[in-house]
């Protein structure tokens, strides 16, 4: 292989790494902005939240408290394009 081809591959790999890092951060920040709407739809308040990669999908583990003081945990995932949530209650 000549040096020009290696330089091109290295440049392309660097650009792709930067793009996917930016895209991943945007996904996490976008889902964090969707939580206030999710709380109001579910009539609860988040008291604890963790982010987890499960089967290559970003899921948030949340502990919520409703207006009566009852606590419940769930897994929540937001669609990147639509913002629609998928909630699995324990």
C-alpha positions in Angstrom: 0.0 0.0 0.0 1.2 3.5 -0.7 1.4 6.2 1.9 -1.4 8.3 0.2 -3.9 5.5 0.7 -2.9 5.0 4.3 -3.3 8.7 5.0 -6.7 8.7 3.3 -7.9 5.7 5.4 -6.6 7.3 8.6 -8.3 10.6 7.8 -11.6 8.8 7.0 -11.5 6.8 10.2 -10.9 9.9 12.2 -13.8 11.7 10.6 -16.1 8.7 11.3 -15.0 8.5 14.9 -15.7 12.2 15.4 -19.1 11.9 13.8 -20.2 8.9 15.8 -19.0 10.4 19.1 -21.0 13.6 18.3 -24.1 11.5 17.3 -23.9 9.4 20.5 -23.7 12.5 22.7 -26.6 14.1 20.9 -28.7 11.0 21.6 -28.0 11.1 25.3 -28.6 14.8 25.6 -31.8 14.6 23.5 -33.2 11.9 25.7 -32.4 13.8 28.8 -34.4 16.8 27.5 -37.4 14.4 26.9 -37.7 13.4 30.6 -39.7 16.4 31.8 -42.4 15.5 29.2 -42.2 11.9 30.2 -42.7 12.8 33.9 -45.8 14.9 33.2 -47.3 12.2 31.0 -46.8 9.6 33.7 -47.8 11.8 36.7 -44.6 11.1 38.5 -41.3 12.7 39.6 -37.9 11.1 38.9 -35.9 10.6 42.0 -33.0 8.6 40.5 -31.8 8.0 37.0 -29.0 5.9 35.4 -28.0 5.4 31.8 -27.2 1.9 30.5 -26.4 0.4 27.2 -28.4 -2.8 26.8 -28.3 -4.7 23.6 -26.7 -1.7 21.9 -29.6 0.5 22.8 -29.5 3.3 25.3 -31.9 2.6 28.2 -32.4 4.8 31.3 -33.1 3.1 34.6 -35.3 5.4 36.6 -36.8 5.4 40.1 -40.0 7.5 40.3 -42.3 8.7 42.9 -46.0 9.5 42.3 -48.1 12.1 44.1 -49.1 9.6 46.8 -45.4 8.9 47.6 -45.4 5.4 46.1 -42.1 4.5 44.4 -41.6 2.4 41.4 -38.8 1.6 39.0 -38.8 1.4 35.2 -36.6 1.2 32.1 -37.1 4.0 29.7 -35.8 4.5 26.1 -36.5 7.4 23.8 -36.5 7.1 20.0 -33.8 9.3 18.5 -35.9 10.5 15.6 -39.4 10.8 17.1 -38.7 11.3 20.8 -41.4 8.6 21.5 -40.7 6.7 24.7 -40.7 3.0 25.4 -41.3 2.3 29.1 -41.0 -1.0 30.8 -42.3 -0.9 34.4 -40.9 -3.3 37.0 
